Amino acid sequence: MSSPSPPPLHPDLLRTAEFSFIDAHGRRIYLRGVNLSGASKSPLDQPSHVLKDFWETAEAGGESFIGQPLNLDDGSADEHLARLRGWGFNLLRFPVTWEALEHAGPKKYDYDFMDYIVRVLLKCKQYGFRVYMDPHQDTWSRFSGGSGAPFWTLPACGINPYHLSATQAALIHSEWPLPHQPDPSSFPAMIWGTNYGRLFSLTLFTLFFAGRAFAPNCIIDGVNIQDYLQTHYISAFGELADRIKRADEEEGAELRDACIIGWDSLNEPAEGLVEWEDLNQNPTQQGTTLKKGTHPSPAQSLRLGMGNAQTVECWDFGTFGPKRDGKVTIDPKGRKIWADPDAQCGEQPDGTHLRWGWKRDVSKWSLGTCIWAQHGVWDVESGFVLRPDYFRYHPATGIEVEFMTDFWLPHFKAYGERIRQAHPAAALFIQPPVFALPPSVDEEILKGRCVYTGHYYDGLTLITKHWNWFNADSLGVLRGKYKTPLQAVKFGEKAIRKSLMEQIKMLKADAKLITAPPCPESTIDPSSPSSRPTALPPCPLRLHEYPTVIGEIGTPFDMDKKYSYYSSKGDYANQEKALDASLNACDGYNNVAYTIWTYVPRGHTHEWGDAWNGEDLSLWSPDDLRSTYGGDGSKKCCKKGGAEFGMVGRRSRRRFIFRLCILRVGRCWKDLRRVGIRIVRKWRR
């Protein structure tokens, strides 16, 4: 009996070959777009600065994310998508969090939300967008100061989330600076990124990627915590992929391949403690983890996590980058992040959790004590680190570990296999940790369908929220391009723009590291009733050379203490320069695809920006349409023709517009091609 023939490929499928996206006619397709949307990190009307009912709602199973990113009922979705198409965009990165899919508890999926996502994707397809799905996270979860995983994953790992702020195991926007005296408006710019170097994220990412190796005693529901977390994560996104498949097969949606190019891997993954050389010290060389505010070493974080006071380094990030700013004492006053087995925890003495349903193996994993102490890494009583290089070598073999090949790659393979059960021709997007090199991936995993997707931000502008007359080649420093950091400093706008272009070129070249053998001969299935090919037809294309998409790039619009919103009455000259420099680096001779972070259709305000951790990178804001401001920053209602229009409809008065500048590069006069789109925010006078 012959095996069943593979399903026919869609005629609109884009090939990923010769470092390009190529359509069925052999034409190179240039993709430029946005992330839709940054608001998808949280439920509707739940911005990160609001503490009221934050924990209570989480304990009750959370709430639906329906409505993020678009309102499909009032016509505004059409307006936003038409606007984006009018600006010339043709690509959307579509963030979805694990929490949005499985917030109610383990294996309790929000199918109503998945059906809503299908409706949004159909609307995107209606406007001609290509889409790639983004399983989004930042520093693990909303409940640890970021986004991504559902609340129940914290107690599953033995964490008491109510003590994260007290121990500074994570910095949470709504609890800044103190949970009992919050002032979220004073949350320092980008300080949320320091969570990657704090105890919570260091622990959770280690458990997620490498729990079997480094935490073998952490057994829950009969499996290691690594398998427990990864299985739930992969299954949740697999359910979403199945929902999309069902829409294609039962409703004729034709989303896969015609609209959805593929699926991104986990957004901005972190190594956790894996490969850490000495737990008593932070790396002396500049890394990707931001140095700002308190900066404990892992050893100090372990002691803080058990409620012990520690005096740690404090850093500031000024015009010239990070610098030490003395020391500060953090005193948790006995509060620890490791949950005790009591009524508040909800876990019974035998390890059964009354609310979430799992059963922990209490014979190997005791609550109330640091899991790393239970694995012999350090001694709680003395605070002494017994095995400072524990995470550098595999405990069972003694062989030095490599995060990307030993831990990230097996997860990527399992995730890709599950996605392709529902979407066989999906391009798998490879996203390593920020600025890290991608691994070599076997073609048996990629199957000729792959995209490399790095992220890039002009870090100095992003963190200082100011367009400076100088900058630095941060990627070059990390990659060892310079003997001293001073050589990386660039003076003047011309040098800055050239440096950004060189950094994007370096990221684009990383795609060459994803090696694969030449593509085998393709075949056409003669028994297929469809005229579509069942595999890519034979062609001279080098299919193992995969394209690049810069998954996130952008600039803050609240520069210089929100000068453009209030004092200047709409002068966006510096934002213009900063955004143009970044996008020009992608266009020009690099000609690399990108999706700008971000476009926020719902929830953006001048006061709170993107409604997440004080960031303000959205290309559009309803406040630009609704309000004008006095020189003192107070809201004022304008009058024109005797009628007030301080609060008007979106279509009535537009305080800001975008002008598209189509860039052409004629390096080869026989092939003068459009290579990009530049967005310029401009005041309508």
C-alpha positions as CSV (number, residue, x, y, z in Angstrom):
1,M,0.0,0.0,0.0
2,S,1.4,3.4,-1.0
3,S,1.8,6.1,1.6
4,P,-0.6,9.0,1.4
5,S,0.6,11.9,-0.7
6,P,1.5,15.1,1.1
7,P,-1.0,18.0,1.0
8,P,-0.7,20.4,-2.0
9,L,1.2,23.6,-1.4
10,H,-0.6,26.9,-1.8
11,P,0.3,28.9,-4.9
12,D,1.0,32.0,-2.8
13,L,3.6,30.2,-0.7
14,L,6.8,32.1,-0.3
15,R,10.1,30.2,-0.6
16,T,12.9,30.9,1.7
17,A,16.0,30.7,-0.5
18,E,19.1,32.6,-1.6
19,F,18.7,34.8,1.6
20,S,15.4,36.0,0.1
21,F,11.6,35.5,0.1
22,I,10.7,34.3,-3.4
23,D,7.2,33.8,-4.8
24,A,6.0,31.1,-7.3
25,H,7.0,33.3,-10.2
26,G,10.6,33.6,-9.1
27,R,10.3,37.2,-7.9
28,R,12.0,38.4,-4.8
29,I,9.4,39.8,-2.4
30,Y,10.5,42.6,-0.1
31,L,8.8,42.5,3.2
32,R,8.4,45.5,5.5
33,G,6.0,45.7,8.5
34,V,5.2,46.1,12.1
35,N,4.5,44.1,15.2
36,L,0.7,44.0,15.8
37,S,0.8,44.6,18.7
38,G,2.7,45.4,21.8
39,A,-0.7,45.6,23.6
40,S,-1.1,41.8,23.2
41,K,1.1,41.3,26.2
42,S,-1.8,41.8,28.5
43,P,-5.6,41.5,28.6
44,L,-7.6,44.5,27.4
45,D,-7.6,47.4,29.9
46,Q,-4.9,45.8,32.1
47,P,-1.9,48.0,31.7
48,S,1.2,47.1,33.6
49,H,1.1,50.0,36.0
50,V,-2.3,49.0,37.5
51,L,-1.9,47.0,40.7
52,K,-5.6,46.8,41.7
53,D,-6.9,43.2,41.4
54,F,-3.7,42.2,39.6
55,W,-2.9,39.3,41.9
56,E,-6.5,38.4,42.8
57,T,-7.4,38.0,39.1
58,A,-4.3,35.9,38.5
59,E,-5.1,33.5,41.4
60,A,-8.6,33.1,40.0
61,G,-7.4,31.9,36.6
62,G,-6.8,35.2,34.9
63,E,-9.0,36.7,32.2
64,S,-9.4,36.5,28.4
65,F,-7.2,38.4,26.0
66,I,-10.1,38.8,23.5
67,G,-9.9,42.3,22.1
68,Q,-6.1,42.4,21.8
69,P,-4.9,43.5,19.4
70,L,-8.0,44.7,17.4
71,N,-11.6,45.5,18.1
72,L,-13.5,43.5,15.4
73,D,-16.9,44.9,16.3
74,D,-16.7,48.6,15.8
75,G,-15.0,49.0,12.4
76,S,-11.7,50.2,13.9
77,A,-9.8,47.1,12.9
78,D,-10.4,48.0,9.2
79,E,-9.2,51.5,9.9
80,H,-6.0,50.4,11.5
81,L,-5.2,47.7,8.9
82,A,-6.0,50.1,6.0
83,R,-3.7,52.7,7.6
84,L,-0.9,50.2,7.8
85,R,-1.4,49.1,4.2
86,G,-1.6,52.8,3.2
87,W,1.8,53.4,4.8
88,G,3.2,50.6,2.5
89,F,3.5,47.8,5.0
90,N,2.9,44.2,3.8
91,L,4.2,42.1,6.8
92,L,2.9,41.6,10.4
93,R,4.6,40.0,13.3
94,F,1.7,38.7,15.4
95,P,2.6,38.4,19.2
96,V,0.6,35.9,21.2
97,T,1.5,35.0,24.8
98,W,1.3,31.6,26.4
99,E,-0.8,33.2,29.1
100,A,-3.5,34.2,26.6
101,L,-3.9,30.6,25.5
102,E,-3.8,28.8,28.9
103,H,-4.4,31.3,31.6
104,A,-7.2,29.4,33.4
105,G,-4.9,26.5,34.4
106,P,-2.9,23.6,33.0
107,K,-4.5,22.2,29.9
108,K,-7.5,24.6,30.2
109,Y,-7.2,26.4,26.9
110,D,-9.0,29.5,25.9
111,Y,-10.6,28.3,22.7
112,D,-12.8,31.5,22.4
113,F,-9.6,33.5,22.2
114,M,-8.2,31.2,19.6
115,D,-11.3,31.6,17.5
116,Y,-10.9,35.4,17.9
117,I,-7.3,35.2,16.7
118,V,-8.5,33.3,13.6
119,R,-11.0,36.2,12.9
120,V,-8.2,38.7,13.3
121,L,-5.9,36.8,11.0
122,L,-8.7,36.6,8.4
123,K,-9.0,40.4,8.6
124,C,-5.2,40.7,8.1
125,K,-5.4,38.5,5.1
126,Q,-8.3,40.6,3.7
127,Y,-5.9,43.5,3.6
128,G,-3.1,41.6,1.9
129,F,-0.7,41.1,4.8
130,R,1.7,38.3,5.2
131,V,2.0,37.2,8.9
132,Y,4.3,35.3,11.1
133,M,3.2,34.2,14.5
134,D,5.2,35.2,17.5
135,P,5.0,33.2,20.8
136,H,5.9,36.3,22.9
137,Q,7.6,36.6,26.3
138,D,9.7,39.1,28.2
139,T,11.4,38.0,31.4
140,W,9.0,35.0,31.6
141,S,5.7,36.5,32.7
142,R,3.5,39.5,33.4
143,F,3.7,38.3,37.0
144,S,7.5,38.7,37.0
145,G,7.6,42.1,35.4
146,G,7.3,41.1,31.8
147,S,4.9,39.1,29.7
148,G,4.4,35.5,28.4
149,A,3.8,32.6,30.7
150,P,0.5,32.1,32.7
151,F,0.5,32.8,36.5
152,W,0.2,29.1,37.5
153,T,3.7,28.4,36.2
154,L,5.1,30.4,39.1
155,P,3.7,28.2,41.9
156,A,4.4,25.2,39.7
157,C,8.1,26.1,40.1
158,G,7.7,26.5,43.8
159,I,7.7,30.4,43.7
160,N,5.9,32.7,46.0
161,P,5.1,35.6,43.6
162,Y,4.1,38.0,46.3
163,H,7.8,38.3,47.5
164,L,9.4,39.0,44.1
165,S,9.6,42.7,44.7
166,A,10.8,42.5,48.3
167,T,13.7,40.2,47.3
168,Q,14.2,42.1,44.0
169,A,14.1,38.7,42.4
170,A,12.1,40.6,39.8
171,L,11.1,44.3,39.4
172,I,7.3,44.7,38.7
173,H,6.0,47.9,37.3
174,S,2.8,48.1,39.3
175,E,4.7,47.5,42.6
176,W,7.5,49.9,42.0
177,P,9.3,51.0,44.1
178,L,7.5,49.3,47.0
179,P,4.4,47.1,46.9
180,H,2.7,49.0,49.7
181,Q,3.7,52.4,48.4
182,P,3.7,52.0,44.6
183,D,4.6,54.9,42.3
184,P,4.7,53.3,38.8
185,S,5.2,56.6,37.1
186,S,8.7,56.7,38.5
187,F,9.7,53.3,37.0
188,P,13.1,54.0,35.3
189,A,13.2,53.6,31.6
190,M,14.0,50.0,30.4
191,I,14.9,48.8,33.9
192,W,12.5,45.9,33.4
193,G,15.3,44.4,31.2
194,T,17.5,44.0,34.3
195,N,15.0,41.2,35.3
196,Y,16.9,38.8,33.0
197,G,19.8,39.1,35.4
198,R,17.8,38.6,38.6
199,L,17.0,35.4,40.5
200,F,13.5,34.8,39.1
201,S,14.4,34.9,35.4
202,L,17.7,33.2,36.0
203,T,15.9,30.3,37.7
204,L,12.9,30.0,35.5
205,F,14.8,30.0,32.2
206,T,17.2,27.4,33.6
207,L,14.3,25.2,34.6
208,F,12.5,25.7,31.3
209,F,15.5,24.9,29.0
210,A,17.8,22.8,31.2
211,G,15.9,21.5,34.2
212,R,16.7,17.9,33.5
213,A,20.4,18.6,33.6
214,F,20.6,21.0,36.5
215,A,17.5,20.4,38.6
216,P,16.9,16.6,38.2
217,N,15.0,16.5,41.6
218,C,12.3,18.9,40.5
219,I,9.6,16.4,39.6
220,I,6.0,17.4,39.1
221,D,3.2,15.2,37.7
222,G,5.8,12.5,37.3
223,V,8.1,14.4,35.0
224,N,10.9,16.9,35.3
225,I,10.0,20.5,35.6
226,Q,11.6,21.1,32.2
227,D,9.4,18.6,30.5
228,Y,6.3,19.9,32.4
229,L,6.8,23.5,31.3
230,Q,7.9,22.8,27.8
231,T,5.1,20.3,27.2
232,H,2.5,22.8,28.3
233,Y,4.0,25.6,26.3
234,I,4.4,23.6,23.1
235,S,0.9,22.1,23.5
236,A,-0.7,25.5,24.0
237,F,0.7,26.9,20.7
238,G,0.0,23.6,19.0
239,E,-3.7,24.0,20.0
240,L,-3.6,27.5,18.3
241,A,-2.0,26.0,15.2
242,D,-4.7,23.3,15.1
243,R,-7.4,25.9,15.4
244,I,-6.0,27.7,12.4
245,K,-5.8,24.4,10.5
246,R,-9.4,23.7,11.3
247,A,-10.4,27.1,9.9
248,D,-8.6,26.3,6.7
249,E,-10.1,22.9,6.3
250,E,-13.6,23.4,7.5
251,E,-14.2,27.1,6.7
252,G,-12.0,27.6,3.6
253,A,-10.0,30.3,5.4
254,E,-6.7,29.6,3.5
255,L,-4.6,31.3,6.2
256,R,-1.7,28.9,6.2
257,D,0.9,29.8,3.5
258,A,-1.3,32.3,1.8
259,C,-1.3,34.6,4.8
260,I,0.8,32.9,7.6
261,I,4.4,32.5,6.4
262,G,5.5,30.6,9.5
263,W,6.0,30.6,13.3
264,D,8.7,32.4,15.3
265,S,10.5,30.6,18.1
266,L,10.2,31.8,21.7
267,N,10.7,35.6,21.7
268,E,14.1,36.7,23.2
269,P,14.9,33.5,25.0
270,A,17.4,33.7,27.9
271,E,20.1,31.3,29.0
272,G,19.3,31.7,32.6
273,L,22.2,30.4,34.7
274,V,23.4,28.0,32.0
275,E,27.1,28.5,31.1
276,W,27.7,30.9,34.1
277,E,31.3,30.6,35.0
278,D,31.3,31.8,38.6
279,L,28.1,32.4,40.6
280,N,30.0,34.7,42.9
281,Q,30.6,37.2,40.1
282,N,28.7,39.0,37.4
283,P,30.5,39.0,34.0
284,T,33.1,41.7,33.8
285,Q,32.6,42.2,30.1
286,Q,29.6,44.0,28.8
287,G,26.8,41.6,28.0
288,T,23.2,41.9,26.7
289,T,21.7,42.1,30.3
290,L,21.2,45.7,31.1
291,K,23.2,47.2,34.0
292,K,20.8,49.7,35.7
293,G,19.8,50.0,39.3
294,T,20.7,47.3,41.7
295,H,22.9,44.6,40.2
296,P,23.4,41.6,42.5
297,S,25.5,38.6,41.6
298,P,23.8,35.2,41.3
299,A,25.2,34.3,44.7
300,Q,23.8,37.4,46.3
301,S,20.4,36.8,44.5
302,L,20.3,33.3,46.0
303,R,20.7,34.7,49.5
304,L,18.2,37.5,48.8
305,G,15.8,34.8,47.6
306,M,16.0,33.2,51.1
307,G,15.2,36.5,52.8
308,N,18.7,37.6,53.7
309,A,19.9,41.2,53.4
310,Q,22.7,41.8,50.9
311,T,24.7,44.9,49.9
312,V,25.0,45.0,46.1
313,E,26.4,47.1,43.4
314,C,24.2,49.9,42.0
315,W,24.5,51.1,38.4
316,D,23.2,54.0,36.5
317,F,22.8,54.3,32.7
318,G,23.7,57.8,31.5
319,T,24.7,59.5,28.3
320,F,27.9,57.6,28.2
321,G,26.4,54.2,29.0
322,P,26.4,52.1,32.2
323,K,28.5,53.2,35.2
324,R,28.8,52.1,38.8
325,D,26.9,54.4,41.2
326,G,28.0,53.0,44.6
327,K,26.3,50.3,46.6
328,V,22.9,49.8,48.2
329,T,21.6,47.3,50.7
330,I,18.5,45.2,49.9
331,D,16.7,43.8,52.9
332,P,13.8,41.4,52.3
333,K,13.2,41.3,56.0
334,G,12.9,37.5,56.0
335,R,10.6,37.3,53.0
336,K,11.6,34.6,50.6
337,I,10.5,33.8,47.1
338,W,10.3,30.0,47.8
339,A,6.7,29.2,48.6
340,D,6.0,27.4,51.9
341,P,3.5,24.5,51.9
342,D,0.7,26.2,53.7
343,A,-2.9,27.4,53.1
344,Q,-1.8,30.5,51.2
345,C,0.3,28.3,48.9
346,G,-2.6,26.0,48.2
347,E,-0.4,22.9,48.1
348,Q,-1.1,19.9,50.4
349,P,1.7,18.1,52.4
350,D,1.6,15.3,49.8
351,G,2.4,17.8,47.0
352,T,-1.1,18.0,45.5
353,H,-2.2,21.5,44.6
354,L,-5.8,22.2,45.3
355,R,-6.2,25.0,42.8
356,W,-4.1,24.0,39.9
357,G,-4.2,20.2,40.2
358,W,-0.6,19.0,39.9
359,K,1.2,16.7,42.3
360,R,4.8,17.5,43.2
361,D,7.2,14.7,44.2
362,V,7.8,16.0,47.8
363,S,10.3,13.2,48.4
364,K,12.7,14.9,46.1
365,W,11.5,18.5,45.9
366,S,10.6,20.3,49.2
367,L,8.8,23.6,49.2
368,G,10.1,26.6,51.2
369,T,13.8,26.1,50.4
370,C,15.8,27.3,47.4
371,I,15.9,24.6,44.8
372,W,19.5,25.3,44.0
373,A,20.4,24.7,47.7
374,Q,18.5,21.4,47.4
375,H,20.8,20.5,44.5
376,G,24.0,21.2,46.5
377,V,24.9,24.5,44.7
378,W,25.1,26.5,47.9
379,D,24.5,26.2,51.7
380,V,21.6,28.2,53.1
381,E,22.9,28.4,56.6
382,S,26.3,29.8,55.8
383,G,25.4,31.5,52.5
384,F,28.5,29.9,51.0
385,V,28.4,28.8,47.3
386,L,29.7,25.2,47.2
387,R,29.8,24.8,43.4
388,P,30.3,28.2,41.8
389,D,30.7,26.7,38.3
390,Y,27.8,24.3,38.7
391,F,26.0,25.6,35.6
392,R,29.0,25.6,33.4
393,Y,29.4,21.8,33.2
394,H,26.8,19.1,32.9
395,P,26.4,17.6,36.4
396,A,26.1,14.1,35.1
397,T,28.9,14.1,32.5
398,G,31.2,16.9,33.6
399,I,31.3,18.1,30.0
400,E,31.1,21.9,29.4
401,V,27.7,22.8,28.2
402,E,26.7,25.1,25.3
403,F,23.2,26.6,25.7
404,M,22.2,26.9,22.1
405,T,23.1,23.4,20.9
406,D,22.5,21.5,24.2
407,F,19.3,23.1,25.4
408,W,17.7,25.6,23.0
409,L,18.0,23.4,19.9
410,P,16.1,20.3,21.3
411,H,13.3,22.6,22.4
412,F,13.2,24.3,19.0
413,K,13.0,20.9,17.3
414,A,10.1,19.7,19.5
415,Y,8.3,23.0,19.0
416,G,8.8,23.0,15.2
417,E,7.6,19.4,14.9
418,R,4.4,20.2,16.8
419,I,3.7,23.3,14.8
420,R,4.2,21.4,11.5
421,Q,1.7,18.8,12.5
422,A,-0.9,21.6,11.8
423,H,1.1,23.7,9.4
424,P,3.4,21.4,7.3
425,A,4.9,24.1,5.1
426,A,5.4,26.6,7.9
427,A,8.8,28.4,7.8
428,L,10.4,28.1,11.2
429,F,11.8,31.4,12.4
430,I,15.1,31.0,14.4
431,Q,15.5,33.6,17.2
432,P,18.5,33.1,19.5
433,P,19.0,35.2,22.6
434,V,19.5,38.9,21.8
435,F,22.8,39.4,19.8
436,A,23.7,35.7,20.2
437,L,24.9,33.7,17.2
438,P,22.3,31.2,15.8
439,P,23.2,27.5,15.9
440,S,23.8,25.2,13.0
441,V,20.5,23.4,12.5
442,D,20.0,20.1,10.6
443,E,18.0,20.3,7.4
444,E,15.9,17.4,8.7
445,I,14.4,19.9,11.1
446,L,14.2,22.9,8.7
447,K,13.1,21.1,5.5
448,G,14.1,24.1,3.4
449,R,11.7,26.4,5.2
450,C,13.5,28.7,7.6
451,V,14.0,32.4,8.5
452,Y,16.6,33.9,10.8
453,T,15.1,36.6,12.9
454,G,17.3,38.7,15.1
455,H,16.3,41.8,17.0
456,Y,18.0,45.2,16.9
457,Y,17.6,48.4,18.8
458,D,19.7,51.5,19.0
459,G,20.4,50.8,22.7
460,L,21.7,54.3,23.7
461,T,18.6,56.0,22.2
462,L,16.3,53.4,23.6
463,I,17.5,53.6,27.2
464,T,18.3,57.3,27.5
465,K,15.3,58.3,25.3
466,H,17.4,60.9,23.6
467,W,18.9,61.2,20.1
468,N,22.5,61.9,20.8
469,W,25.2,63.4,18.6
470,F,27.3,60.3,19.3
471,N,26.6,56.6,19.7
472,A,28.4,53.2,20.0
473,D,28.6,50.0,18.0
474,S,27.2,47.8,20.8
475,L,27.0,44.7,18.6
476,G,30.6,45.2,17.5
477,V,31.7,45.4,21.2
478,L,29.8,42.2,22.1
479,R,31.3,40.3,19.0
480,G,34.9,41.4,19.8
481,K,35.3,43.8,16.9
482,Y,37.2,46.3,18.9
483,K,40.2,46.0,21.2
484,T,38.8,48.7,23.5
485,P,35.2,50.0,23.9
486,L,36.4,53.5,23.1
487,Q,37.0,52.4,19.5
488,A,33.3,51.6,19.2
489,V,32.2,55.2,19.8
490,K,30.8,57.0,16.8
491,F,30.6,60.8,16.5
492,G,28.2,62.6,14.3
493,E,25.0,61.6,12.5
494,K,26.8,60.3,9.4
495,A,29.0,58.0,11.4
496,I,26.1,56.8,13.5
497,R,24.0,55.9,10.5
498,K,27.0,54.1,9.0
499,S,27.5,52.2,12.2
500,L,23.9,51.1,12.4
501,M,24.0,49.9,8.9
502,E,27.2,47.8,9.6
503,Q,25.5,46.3,12.7
504,I,22.5,45.2,10.7
505,K,24.8,43.8,8.1
506,M,26.5,41.8,10.8
507,L,23.1,40.4,12.0
508,K,22.1,39.6,8.4
509,A,25.4,37.6,7.9
510,D,24.4,35.5,11.0
511,A,21.9,33.7,8.7
512,K,24.8,32.0,7.0
513,L,25.6,30.1,10.2
514,I,22.3,28.2,9.8
515,T,23.8,25.5,7.6
516,A,21.9,22.9,5.6
517,P,22.8,20.6,2.7
518,P,21.6,21.3,-0.8
519,C,17.9,20.7,-1.3
520,P,16.9,17.3,-2.6
521,E,15.0,17.0,-5.8
522,S,11.4,17.9,-5.5
523,T,8.5,16.0,-7.1
524,I,5.0,16.6,-8.3
525,D,2.3,14.2,-7.2
526,P,0.5,13.1,-10.4
527,S,-2.4,11.5,-8.4
528,S,-3.2,14.8,-6.7
529,P,-6.6,16.2,-7.8
530,S,-5.2,19.6,-7.4
531,S,-2.9,21.3,-9.9
532,R,-0.8,22.6,-7.0
533,P,2.7,21.1,-6.6
534,T,3.0,18.9,-3.5
535,A,6.6,20.1,-3.0
536,L,8.8,22.9,-4.2
537,P,9.4,22.3,-8.0
538,P,13.0,21.7,-9.2
539,C,14.8,24.9,-9.6
540,P,18.3,26.3,-9.4
541,L,17.6,28.2,-6.2
542,R,20.0,27.7,-3.3
543,L,17.2,26.7,-0.9
544,H,19.5,26.3,2.1
545,E,20.4,30.0,2.2
546,Y,17.8,31.4,4.5
547,P,16.5,35.0,4.6
548,T,16.6,37.4,7.6
549,V,13.8,39.4,9.2
550,I,14.7,41.9,11.9
551,G,11.9,40.9,14.2
552,E,12.0,44.0,16.3
553,I,13.4,47.5,15.6
554,G,12.2,50.9,16.6
555,T,12.7,54.0,18.6
556,P,11.0,55.7,21.6
557,F,8.6,58.5,20.8
558,D,8.5,59.9,24.4
559,M,12.1,61.3,24.0
560,D,13.4,64.1,26.2
561,K,10.8,63.8,29.0
562,K,7.9,63.7,26.4
563,Y,9.0,67.0,24.9
564,S,7.1,66.3,21.6
565,Y,3.9,65.6,23.5
566,Y,3.8,68.7,25.6
567,S,6.3,71.5,25.3
568,S,7.0,71.5,21.6
569,K,3.5,70.9,20.4
570,G,4.4,68.2,18.1
571,D,8.1,68.6,17.1
572,Y,9.2,65.0,16.3
573,A,12.5,66.0,14.6
574,N,14.7,63.8,16.9
575,Q,12.4,60.8,16.6
576,E,12.5,61.3,12.8
577,K,16.3,61.1,12.8
578,A,16.4,58.1,15.1
579,L,13.8,56.0,13.4
580,D,15.1,56.9,9.9
581,A,18.7,55.9,11.0
582,S,17.5,52.5,12.2
583,L,15.3,51.7,9.2
584,N,17.8,53.1,6.7
585,A,20.2,50.5,8.2
586,C,17.8,47.8,7.1
587,D,17.1,49.3,3.7
588,G,19.9,50.5,1.5
589,Y,22.5,47.9,0.6
590,N,21.4,45.5,3.4
591,N,17.9,45.2,2.0
592,V,16.7,43.1,5.0
593,A,13.1,42.6,5.9
594,Y,11.9,44.0,9.3
595,T,8.9,44.4,11.5
596,I,8.9,47.6,13.6
597,W,8.1,47.4,17.3
598,T,5.3,48.4,17.5
599,Y,1.8,49.5,16.4
600,V,-0.6,49.7,19.3
601,P,-4.3,50.1,18.2
602,R,-5.8,50.0,21.7
603,G,-4.5,51.4,25.0
604,H,-1.7,53.8,24.0
605,T,-1.7,57.1,25.8
606,H,0.8,60.0,26.0
607,E,0.9,59.4,29.8
608,W,1.6,55.7,29.9
609,G,2.9,55.0,26.4
610,D,2.4,51.5,25.2
611,A,0.8,50.6,28.6
612,W,3.7,48.2,29.3
613,N,6.6,49.0,31.6
614,G,6.8,52.6,30.5
615,E,7.8,51.8,26.9
616,D,6.5,54.2,24.2
617,L,7.5,52.9,20.8
618,S,4.1,52.8,19.0
619,L,4.0,54.4,15.6
620,W,0.4,55.5,16.3
621,S,-1.4,57.0,19.3
622,P,-5.1,57.9,19.8
623,D,-3.9,60.7,22.0
624,D,-2.3,62.4,19.0
625,L,-5.9,62.7,17.7
626,R,-7.8,63.5,20.8
627,S,-5.8,66.1,22.7
628,T,-3.6,69.0,22.5
629,Y,-1.5,70.3,25.4
630,G,-0.5,73.6,26.9
631,G,3.1,74.5,27.5
632,D,2.8,73.4,31.1
633,G,1.8,69.9,29.9
634,S,-1.8,70.2,31.0
635,K,-4.5,69.0,28.7
636,K,-6.4,71.7,26.9
637,C,-9.4,71.7,24.6
638,C,-8.8,73.4,21.3
639,K,-11.4,75.4,19.4
640,K,-11.7,75.9,15.7
641,G,-14.7,77.6,14.0
642,G,-16.3,78.0,17.4
643,A,-16.5,74.2,17.9
644,E,-14.4,72.4,20.5
645,F,-12.4,69.4,19.3
646,G,-10.2,68.5,22.2
647,M,-11.9,65.0,22.1
648,V,-12.9,64.1,18.6
649,G,-13.3,60.9,16.5
650,R,-10.4,59.2,14.9
651,R,-11.5,60.3,11.4
652,S,-12.2,64.0,12.3
653,R,-8.9,65.6,13.3
654,R,-5.5,64.0,12.9
655,R,-2.8,65.8,14.9
656,F,-0.1,63.7,13.4
657,I,0.4,62.0,10.0
658,F,3.0,59.6,8.6
659,R,4.7,60.3,5.4
660,L,6.2,57.5,3.4
661,C,9.5,57.9,1.6
662,I,10.0,55.2,-0.9
663,L,13.7,54.5,-1.1
664,R,15.4,53.2,-4.2
665,V,18.9,52.0,-4.5
666,G,20.6,52.0,-8.0
667,R,23.8,50.1,-7.2
668,C,23.0,48.1,-10.3
669,W,21.3,50.2,-12.9
670,K,19.9,47.1,-14.6
671,D,18.0,46.2,-11.4
672,L,16.8,49.4,-9.8
673,R,14.6,48.0,-7.1
674,R,12.5,49.3,-4.3
675,V,14.2,48.2,-1.1
676,G,12.4,49.7,1.8
677,I,10.1,52.1,3.5
678,R,11.0,54.9,5.8
679,I,8.5,56.1,8.3
680,V,8.6,59.7,9.3
681,R,6.4,61.2,12.0
682,K,5.4,64.7,10.9
683,W,3.3,67.4,12.4
684,R,0.5,68.7,10.3
685,R,0.6,72.4,10.3
